[in-house]
Amino acid sequence: MLALDAINAEAQSAQCVAPAPALAERPAPARRQASTAALPAPQRDRKARELIEQGNAKLAERDFNGANASFHGALDVRPSDEFVGYAYRGLGTVAIYSGDTKAAAKWYKLYLPYADPASKKQIEIILRRNGEEPSGSNR
């Protein structure tokens, strides 16, 4: 079980923004996927950046369902790796503050291949400390 403490400085350094409570699973919006999948890569990345920034703002406002939807929306546009990583990290952060430690472990494991070395080390330490093996750390 991944027991991450929202007050813990180490856990906070692995997050995108602020703490969060439980949220519901979000169904993938078929219309958005169809309309953005045809966009050129730079436009998909711009849209993903917008959605990730919205997700971060919603986290700061403690709108965790909204943040969750924004980060999933960023993944839906099929952006480049950089933005995929940011979206995974955001989803991990939402899960941490929602108290869903299984989901936090899932999203952070997906984030590992995209993480810079310092972030990767922090995430791996947090996962191991909480009995999770940081699989997926090699892309």
WOCOR-V851734 format. One record per residue. N is the residue number from 1. PHI is phi as a letter, one per 30 degrees, with the letter a starting at -180 (NA if undefined). NEAR is the number of other ideal C-beta (glycine too) atoms within 8 Angstrom. Layout:
BEGIN
N_PHI_NEAR + N_PHI_NEAR
END
This chain:
BEGIN
1_NA_6 + 2_c_12 + 3_c_6 + 4_c_11 + 5_c_6 + 6_d_9 + 7_c_5 + 8_d_8 + 9_d_5 + 10_d_9 + 11_d_13 + 12_d_9 + 13_d_7 + 14_c_13 + 15_c_12 + 16_d_9 + 17_b_7 + 18_c_8 + 19_d_6 + 20_a_13 + 21_c_7 + 22_e_6 + 23_b_10 + 24_c_4 + 25_d_3 + 26_c_8 + 27_d_4 + 28_d_7 + 29_d_8 + 30_d_6 + 31_d_6 + 32_d_10 + 33_d_11 + 34_d_8 + 35_d_8 + 36_c_12 + 37_d_8 + 38_d_5 + 39_d_10 + 40_d_5 + 41_e_8 + 42_d_6 + 43_d_8 + 44_d_14 + 45_d_12 + 46_d_8 + 47_d_13 + 48_d_15 + 49_e_11 + 50_e_8 + 51_d_14 + 52_d_15 + 53_d_8 + 54_d_10 + 55_d_18 + 56_d_12 + 57_d_8 + 58_d_12 + 59_d_18 + 60_d_8 + 61_d_7 + 62_i_8 + 63_c_8 + 64_d_15 + 65_d_9 + 66_d_11 + 67_d_15 + 68_e_13 + 69_d_9 + 70_d_14 + 71_d_15 + 72_d_12 + 73_e_11 + 74_d_18 + 75_d_12 + 76_d_11 + 77_d_15 + 78_h_7 + 79_d_15 + 80_d_8 + 81_e_6 + 82_e_9 + 83_d_13 + 84_d_11 + 85_d_12 + 86_d_13 + 87_d_17 + 88_d_14 + 89_d_16 + 90_d_17 + 91_d_13 + 92_d_15 + 93_d_14 + 94_e_16 + 95_d_13 + 96_e_15 + 97_d_14 + 98_d_12 + 99_i_6 + 100_c_9 + 101_d_13 + 102_d_8 + 103_d_11 + 104_e_13 + 105_d_12 + 106_e_9 + 107_d_13 + 108_d_15 + 109_d_12 + 110_d_9 + 111_d_13 + 112_e_13 + 113_d_10 + 114_c_12 + 115_d_11 + 116_d_5 + 117_e_6 + 118_d_6 + 119_d_10 + 120_e_11 + 121_d_8 + 122_d_11 + 123_d_14 + 124_d_11 + 125_d_9 + 126_d_14 + 127_d_14 + 128_d_10 + 129_d_6 + 130_c_12 + 131_i_6 + 132_c_9 + 133_c_5 + 134_d_11 + 135_d_5 + 136_i_8 + 137_d_8 + 138_c_4 + 139_d_3
END
